[in-house]
Amino acid sequence: MYNSAYAAGIGKQAVLIKSRYEPVDHRFMEAEAWLCFSVIAMNRGLQEYQRNRTLIKEI
Protein backbone atom coordinates (compact mmCIF):
# COMPACT_ATOMS: atom_id res chain seq x y z
CA MET A 1 0.00 0.00 0.00
CA TYR A 2 2.94 2.32 0.67
CA ASN A 3 4.02 2.15 -2.99
CA SER A 4 0.63 3.19 -4.33
CA ALA A 5 0.42 6.06 -1.84
CA TYR A 6 3.91 7.13 -2.92
CA ALA A 7 2.89 6.96 -6.59
CA ALA A 8 -0.19 9.09 -5.88
CA GLY A 9 2.13 11.63 -4.27
CA ILE A 10 4.24 11.68 -7.43
CA GLY A 11 1.06 12.11 -9.46
CA LYS A 12 0.08 15.12 -7.36
CA GLN A 13 3.57 16.55 -7.76
CA ALA A 14 3.35 16.19 -11.53
CA VAL A 15 -0.01 17.96 -11.46
CA LEU A 16 1.50 20.87 -9.53
CA ILE A 17 4.50 21.15 -11.85
CA LYS A 18 2.33 20.95 -14.97
CA SER A 19 -0.12 23.57 -13.67
CA ARG A 20 2.75 25.99 -13.15
CA TYR A 21 3.52 26.09 -16.88
CA GLU A 22 0.07 25.98 -18.44
CA PRO A 23 -3.44 26.94 -17.38
CA VAL A 24 -5.31 23.74 -16.52
CA ASP A 25 -8.66 22.71 -15.12
CA HIS A 26 -7.63 21.51 -11.67
CA ARG A 27 -10.64 19.23 -11.28
CA PHE A 28 -9.51 17.30 -14.34
CA MET A 29 -5.90 17.10 -13.18
CA GLU A 30 -7.00 15.96 -9.74
CA ALA A 31 -9.12 13.23 -11.32
CA GLU A 32 -6.16 12.19 -13.46
CA ALA A 33 -3.92 11.86 -10.38
CA TRP A 34 -6.54 9.81 -8.54
CA LEU A 35 -7.12 7.60 -11.58
CA CYS A 36 -3.37 6.93 -11.66
CA PHE A 37 -3.50 6.14 -7.92
CA SER A 38 -6.45 3.75 -8.23
CA VAL A 39 -4.93 1.89 -11.19
CA ILE A 40 -1.70 1.32 -9.24
CA ALA A 41 -3.67 0.26 -6.14
CA MET A 42 -5.73 -2.22 -8.22
CA ASN A 43 -2.56 -3.56 -9.78
CA ARG A 44 -1.04 -4.18 -6.33
CA GLY A 45 -4.25 -5.88 -5.19
CA LEU A 46 -4.19 -8.14 -8.24
CA GLN A 47 -0.56 -9.09 -7.58
CA GLU A 48 -1.42 -9.97 -3.96
CA TYR A 49 -4.39 -12.05 -5.14
CA GLN A 50 -2.28 -13.96 -7.68
CA ARG A 51 0.50 -14.58 -5.17
CA ASN A 52 -2.01 -15.90 -2.63
CA ARG A 53 -3.55 -18.19 -5.26
CA THR A 54 -0.17 -19.71 -6.12
CA LEU A 55 0.53 -20.23 -2.39
CA ILE A 56 -2.78 -22.06 -2.01
CA LYS A 57 -1.96 -24.24 -5.04
CA GLU A 58 1.39 -25.17 -3.51
CA ILE A 59 -0.28 -26.27 -0.28
ABEGO torsion letter per residue (X at the ends): XAAAAAAAAAAAAAAAAAAAABBBBAAAAAAAAAAAAAAAAAAAAAAAAAAAAAAAAAX
